[in-house]
């Protein structure tokens, strides 16, 4: 475990650097927002496009992986939902808490970190995990909150979900990359060099942006934040591990990547949704802060445990 911890430490050190820059106001909240936008729409999208343009859907598609990750995630999602409803906090807050329990920072932390730790062969499994998160769970929270507010389901909700997916640069870059790969033509050298240079900013930029954005997060609702962090960092990888090792067995390397992805801290886009719908943003903020800090220790442990290192 020590070797893995030392490998992951530089990534968290860059997050800490961004956090320090944000806390000292050397990097303002507005600057962090613009850096995040640059990474999200340009650097990370370029990285995902380059990787997916060199793959085919047949190469990356793995129904066992999708089913295993989905079943494990749904188990924790339903548990968090049952606990939220038992506490009497209502559908909207319950949906936000369930989202915290299963949606990890795959885009900003998982993709850059795992490519460096495991090599470019991780991009296929990580892309499938990201696709499940974006298509299934990000759609589900919109449906639940909108349905709870309107008192019914409508075609308008499905339209909102569809537009959200079409506007997500990660989905768009993934689809464009796979579409290019389907042509069977290598990327022209100038284009390849362009996305290599732009995508190279994704790893340090995303990590720094995570830290800078954490500087503005509050630590209110400590008990709930601790409970949600436990769901995300412990229960989620445990449930996914059971699913991909026993119910839908995967190749050991792919299983390691999928479980490691499940062990990532709460994603920042959950906070964006909470703010957008004005549902428990401080609770989500604290969960992101706590889970990111705790994952410095828990993520290397999970990787070491599942890989037998």
Secondary structure as UniProt FT lines:
FT   HELIX           2..23
FT   TURN            24..25
FT   HELIX           29..38
FT   HELIX           39..43
FT   HELIX           44..53
FT   HELIX           57..60
FT   HELIX           63..86
FT   TURN            87..88
FT   HELIX           90..102
FT   HELIX           106..110
FT   HELIX           111..118
FT   HELIX           120..122
FT   HELIX           123..132
FT   HELIX           133..137
FT   HELIX           138..150
FT   HELIX           155..167
FT   HELIX           169..183
FT   HELIX           189..214
FT   TURN            215..216
FT   HELIX           222..230
FT   HELIX           231..235
FT   HELIX           236..242
FT   HELIX           243..247
FT   HELIX           252..262
FT   HELIX           268..277
FT   HELIX           281..307
//
